[in-house]
Structures are given as C-alpha cells and as structure tokens.
Amino acid sequence: MELSDLRIFEAVARTGAMNRAAAELHTVQSNVTARVRLLEDGLGAALFERHSRGVRLTPAGERLLPFAKAAARLVADARRAVADDGVPQGDLVIGSLETTAALHLSPVLTGFAAAHPGVDLAIRTGTTAELIDDVLEGRVEGAFVCGPVDHPDIVFETAFHEDLVAVTAPGLADLRDLTAQGEVKIVVLRAGCSYRRKLEEILAARGVTGLRILEFGTIETILGCAAAGLGVTLLPRGIARGAADQGRVRLHPLPAREGRVTTLFIRRKDGYRAPAMAAFMNHLYPVRAAAE
C-alpha cells in the first residue's frame, strides 16, 4: 500500500467520483480507477460501491478513510518541513468566526501582511462547528472559534473575550416581553453557530420557548432583521454597538455568566507548525493583549 494510493483513495472518497478526483489530482480518470483497483486488490476488500452518479464507500472503505486522511496530512506536513528554511512563506489559511474577523483581525492581518510579504494569507469564515471540522480535516492551519472546545486532537489557547448582548428592535424594552408577541423568531447564522445555542438557552431562562429559527448568511443581514422587528439575535457588543448608536436596534445586556464568552484559537495537536503560523501567532499576541 503506497502513500500515493491512499491519497487517491481519500480524494475519491471526498469527491464521490473518479472523474472529480482525477481533476483535483491533475491526472486522468483511468489512472485513478486503476490505482483504486490495485489498492483494493492489495487489501483484499472492495473500498467503493459504484453507482450511476459516482461511488460511495463500503464499510471497509469507511474504516480505511481515517488512516488515509492521516497519511495525507503526514505527507503534506513532511513536505512543508523539508521546505522549511525558517522564513515565513507560502500559503497560510486561517479560519475565523465572522464576528471575530470583523472585531479583532484587521490589525493582525495588516501587521502580518506588512511584516511577511512572502506569505499568502487567506481567512476562511464559518461557524464554530464548521471551523472545528476544517481544523481536524486540515483545510485550515488554525481557527478562531467560540469556546469551550473539547477534542483529543485539538490544542487551543485563549485569543479574546467577548461580551454578548441580545439584539432586538428598538421598541422592545425587556426580553421577557417577547412572550406577549406570540410566535418568537430568533435570527441567526446557519446551523453550527455557537451563539445560536446560547441564545436559545438565554431565552428559555426567561420563559421564552417555542422558537422559530430564521437563518441568514451575514451579520449585517441579521442586524437588519433584528432592527425590522423580525426576531431577536445574539451578537458581541462591539458588532452591534454601531447599529444601537444609530437607534436602529436595542441592546439588552446580559449577566456575565450568560454573556461572557471566550474566543479560542485552535490547531491540530499533531499538525506541523510552519514559520508562517508561528509568525501569525506572534502578531496575534499584542493585539490580544490590547483587547483584554
């Protein structure tokens, strides 16, 4: 069993089709098909079931997949280690909550880009659940997520502390008054958003249950919906303050036990820490200290 065969197997499993895997790997489909068959022959087990739209993993393939992913990460880290001359360079992909990117990352990115022009830095936004998966799968080097995080393959450190506020239309004086409005809607990002679960808990503690969920893709849209009275949302105070100052929304402060959250920076425990990542962390420290 060759590492290259495992890489091909992982690509087919991820894309669900031999032709899509071939395009991703910059080869021809016949080569991918042949290598998969050789791997199956060597292991003595069928790894894929073929169907009209592509392939799907067999139970044996499901069992092999974690090892193939680990091998792919190991090969990628080995290549990076060999090329490492101590100078920050190459690609660096960092994941972030949209709120963290908006509130905290501008000075980090500005300072980092000026100090390390050889690094191509990209920010990938998502929910906490999505970003944890991105880190585990190696799609990002590290990510800013809402804590706590408890996973054996992840290490983390505190990046920032946030004070959350409930956000409603200006005319709502108290969150408990939502019960008089009949059906209550919460306006949140897509599933996996950590603030969404917390908002449900906060409202339940005030007797507000039976919620309907409105999902949107951007913070500005969520603020606009709250301002229009379509529902209630939960955001860091720094994100919502501008809209409140303009009179568009009302901010409802929360006790520290409900509203104080920690943003963590997470990485894979076994991931290679390239010079670009070390340099990024060095730029994060002074910004983090200023935010405390």
Buried (B, 14 or more C-beta within 10 A) or exposed (E): BEEEBBBBBBBBBBBBBBBBBBBBBEBEBEEBBEBBEBBBEEBEBBBBEEEEEBBEBBEBBEEBBEEBBBBBBBBBBEEBEEEBEEEBBBEBBBBBBBBBBBBBBEBBBEBBEEEBEEBEBEBBBBBBBBBBBBBBEBBBBBBBBBBEBEEEEBBBEEBBBBEBBBBBBBEBEEBEEBBEEEEBBBBBBBEBBBBBBBBBEBBEEBEBEEBEBBEBEEBEEBBBBBBEBBBBBBBBBBBBBEBBEEEBBBBBEBEEEBBEBBBBBBBBEEBBBBBBBEBBBEBBEEBBEEBE
